[in-house]
Amino acid sequence: MLQSPSLSHLAGTDEFGRDVLSRLIAGARLSLGVGVSAVLLGALAGTILGLISGFFWKMGRQNYYEGVRYFICIS
């Protein structure tokens, strides 16, 4: 039962009578959660690598650069 947009259903309904806008918001919530999680995980990994390289700058500089090159290659 497709309905066009109205005041009660701002984006209309699908063939089963479900509100399209509420389904769109639910899907966007999941996608945004996954995206934010990925950004936070990348920021955490970069911060940890940066702290390690700053602390052990003489001993591990070459190993750090090799690790960064490895991560750049797989992204």
C-alpha positions in Angstrom: 0.0 0.0 0.0 2.2 2.8 -1.3 1.3 6.2 -0.1 2.8 9.5 -1.3 4.4 11.8 1.3 2.0 13.5 3.7 2.1 15.1 7.1 1.8 11.8 8.9 4.5 10.1 6.7 7.0 12.7 5.5 8.7 10.4 3.0 5.7 8.2 2.3 5.3 4.5 2.9 6.5 1.4 1.1 4.4 -1.5 -0.4 3.9 -3.0 3.1 2.7 0.3 4.7 5.9 1.0 6.6 7.1 4.5 7.0 10.1 5.1 4.7 11.6 8.0 6.7 11.8 5.9 9.9 13.5 3.1 8.1 15.9 5.5 6.5 16.9 6.9 9.9 17.4 3.5 11.4 19.7 2.5 8.5 21.6 5.7 8.8 22.1 5.2 12.5 23.8 1.9 11.9 26.0 3.2 9.1 27.1 6.2 11.2 27.9 3.9 14.1 30.2 1.8 11.9 31.8 4.8 10.4 32.5 6.5 13.7 33.9 3.2 15.1 36.3 2.9 12.2 37.5 6.5 12.6 38.0 6.0 16.4 39.9 2.8 15.9 42.2 4.4 13.3 42.8 7.4 15.5 43.7 5.1 18.5 46.1 3.1 16.4 47.8 6.2 15.0 48.0 7.7 18.5 49.6 4.6 19.9 52.1 4.4 17.1 52.9 8.1 17.4 53.5 7.8 21.1 55.8 4.8 20.7 57.8 6.4 18.0 58.1 9.6 20.0 59.3 7.7 23.1 61.7 5.3 21.3 62.7 7.7 18.5 66.4 6.6 18.3 65.9 2.8 18.7 62.8 2.2 16.7 62.6 4.9 14.0 63.4 2.6 11.1 61.0 -0.1 12.4 58.3 2.6 12.9 58.7 3.8 9.3 58.5 0.2 8.0 55.3 -0.3 10.0 53.8 2.9 8.6 54.6 1.9 5.1 53.0 -1.5 5.7 49.7 0.1 6.9 49.7 2.5 4.0 50.1 -0.3 1.6 47.1 -2.3 2.9 44.8 0.8 3.0 
